[in-house]
């Protein structure tokens, strides 16, 4: 089964919206709070392979989707 992973933090409105969208669609996801886990934007950049300035950063399985806007676009295709 496909599984999403959202890297974000609790104060991020777009992170909350991404979780809400996946909940509404009934899709499973894992939420990783980068502040609680001690994950830096630099570490996220290394994982993704490009510079990261914002959250959420979203993956589907091991494939990188992008941010909240990219997630919403993926559902409209």
N, C-alpha and C positions, 0 to 999 in steps of 0.2 A: 504494500500500500504506500502511496505517496505521502510524504511527510514534509511539512514546512518547518523551517527554523527561523525565528526572528531574533536578531540581536538588537537590543534597545535598552531603554531605561524608563523607570516609572514616571518621570516628569515629562516624557515625550508624548505629545498629543498624537503624532502620526504613528507612533508605536501602538498606542491604545486603539487607534482606528484600524491598524493592520490586524490586530488580534480580534477586534470586533467583526471585521469583514470575514475572516476565516471561520469564526464562530457561526456567523450567519449562514455560511455556505456548508457548515457541518464538516469542515476539514480539520484534520489533526495537525497540531503544531507543537513545537517546543519553543518556549520563550526563555531567552538568556538575557538576564539583566547585566549589562556590561559593568555597571558600577559595583553591584554585589559580588560579581565574579572576578573583579579586578582586571578586566579586559580593556586594554587601551585602544584608542582609534588606530594607533600604529600597528598593533597586533591584528586588528581587523583588516587593515590595509594589506598586510602580508598574506592573510588568509584569502582575501578577494583578488589580490594581484593589481590593485589600483588604489590611489589615494582616497581615503574615507574621511569625510568631514561631518557627516550627519548620520543619524539613525532614524528609522530602523534600516538595517541591512538584512535582506531576506533571501533565504535559500529554499529551493525545492529539491529534496534529497541532497545530492552533492552539487547541484547546479545553482549558480548564482542568478537571482532574479534582479535584484537592485533594491530600491527603496519603495515606499508606499505607492507612489504614482506608478512605478513599474509593475507592482503587484496588481493594481486595479486594471491596468492595460492588459495584463496577461489573461484576465477573465473576460475581456471584451473581444478577444480574438477568436 
